[in-house]
């Protein structure tokens, strides 16, 4: 078993580097290349629930290590994070926010069907603007959960190009706020809104969106 595996299996706080005869590095002394390769391997194996949970556990340990240099060297080049179908708590979302904030650019963040609610999305909010493809479908976000998304779209540094909001409990009121945020956004090209609680009241709002945002290539 690798020293990293030993480290990652231990609960927080019980690893005492002074009492392990130096064979297992402490959290703050893990070689960055070693940890980076482990994270890349876990991302490749994130197709299963076990793989996703292993990757999330590693992000928790990097968060708890409070070693920003190690975390930046490990996560700086990560481009894809997918936790689709894995239930995420608000604390998990805070850890993801920390991880994303250290990445140069997230090309694809897939959080579909992760049972995220408003509180979880608020924890994620500060880093959402860094994602080029942001998938949030089939989460119980509601209109209040749209506020962090709208804030990310309004961010002048927003990189969001594709936004998946299918089946998130969006109503006519939330659609108004979303469209308002898009008036100042210069990055979005695809917006997915199917299977929400939108009525005929939203038709004029969405029509204005289509007519005014010429860069929006697809809305569905």
N, C-alpha and C positions, 0 to 999 in steps of 0.2 A: 504494500500500500504506500502511496506517495506521501511525503511529509505534508503537502498541501491538503491531501485528502484527510490526513489525521487532523490537521488544523481545522478544516471545514466541518468535521463531524463533532468537534467539541463544543459544548454549550458556551455561551458568552461568559467570560470572566474566570473560567477554571483552568485556562492554560497558563502555567507559570513557567516562563522560559528558563528561570534559574533552576528549576527542579526536574528538567527533562534531559539532563546531560548534554545539552547543546545539539541534539540530533534533529530537533524540530525547531525551525525558526519561529520567533515570535511574530505576532500579527504585524508589527511595525518594521520587522526586518525581513519580510518575505521578498525574495528577488522579484523585481517587477516583470521581467521577461517570463519567468515561471508562472506567475499569477495570470499574466496576459494570455499565455498559451492555454491555461486552464479555462479561462473565461471564453476564449474563442472555441475551444472544444465543446464547452457546455452549450454555447449558442448553436453550434452545428447539431447537437443532440436534443435541441429543444422541441422536437416534434411530438414528444410524448409528455403526459402530465408529470411524470417523474423527472424528465429532463428539464421542463420549465421550472419545477419546484427547486431542483438543484441549482439552477442558474439564479433564481431569486434568492436562495439562501446565501449564495456567494456574494450577491450584491448587498445583502444585509451585513455580512461580515466585513466587507470593504467599508460600509457606512460606519460600523461600530469601531473599526480600527482607528478612525480619526487620523488617517495618514493621507493628506490630500495629494502628496507627490505620488505615492503608490497608486491611489485611485485614478489620478489623471493619466498616469502612464499606462494603466490597465485598460481604461475605458475610453481614452481619447479618440481612438480610431474605430470604435464600434459604430456600425451603420444600421444595424437591424436588431430590434428587440421585439419578440413575439411571445405574449403570454395568453393568447387566445384560449378561452375555455377554462382558465385557472382562476379560481376565486381569489380576489385581492382585497385585503383589508385596507383601511385608511393608512395604517403604518407601512404596509407594503407600498402604497402609493407614494408616501413620503420618501421611502428609500429609492424608488424609481425616479422621483424628481431629482434627488441627489445625484443618481447615476447619469441621468440625461444632461444635467447641468455641466457635467465634466466631459461630455462627448462634444467633439467639434461639430458634427452634423449627424442627426439621426435621419436616415433616409426613410425608414419605415418603423413606426411604433404601432403594433397591433395589440389592442386591448379589448377586442371583441369578446362578448359573453364572459366577462370577468367579474360580473356582479358588483361593479363599481357603482356607487351612489354619489350624491352631491358632495358629501364630505371627502370622499376619496379623490374626486376630481379636483376639489379645491386644494388638496395637498399636492396634486400633480401640476396645478395651474402654472406656476412660475416657469416651468421648462417646456410647456407644450409648444410654444412658438418656434422651437428649434427643429421640430419634426416636419419633414417634407410630406410624408404620407402618414396621416393620423387616423387610425381606425378605432372608433369607439362604439361600434354597432352593438345592439342588444345588451345595453346596460340601462339600469333604471335611473337615468340622470334627471329627467324632468326639466322644466324651464329653469329652475334655480341652478341646475348643473350646467346650463349653457353659459352662465356668466363667466367662468374661467375660460371657456372656449372662445367666447366673444372677446375677452381681454387678450387672448393669444393672437386672434386675428387683427386686433387693433394695434398690436405691438409693431412699431415701425421696422423692427428686425425680423418680423414673422417670415418663416420659410415654408409655411404650410401650403402645399400645392393640391393635395388630395385630402378631402375630409369626409370620413364615413360616419354619418349620424343616423343610419337606419335603425328604426325600432329603439329609440331612446326616450320615448315619452314626451316628445316635443309637441307643444300646442301652438295655436295661432299667436299667442303672446310671445312665446319664446322665439318663434320665427321672425317676428318683428325686430327683436333685439339682435338676432343673428344677421339679418339683412342690414340693419343699421351699422353693425361692426364691419360688414363687408364693403361699405361705402369708402372706407379709408384703407382697405387691404389691397396690396398690389401683387400678391403671390398666388392666390387660389385659382386653380383651373378646373377642378372637379369637385362637385358637392353632391352627396348622396343623402336623401331625406325620406326614403320610402318607409312605409309601415309606422308612421307616426300619427298623432291625433290631430292632424291638420284638417280644417274644414274649408268650405268655399270662401270663407273670410280671408284665407291666406293667398288666394289666387292673385289678387291685385298686387300684393307685396312681392310674390315670387315672379310675377310678370315684370315688375319694375326691375327686379334683380337681373333677370335675363336680358332685358333691353339695355340696361345701363352698364353692366359689367361685360364688356365685349371679350375680355380675356377668359371668361368662364366658358370652357368648351363643352362641358357636360354637367347636367343637373338631373338627378333622378331620384 
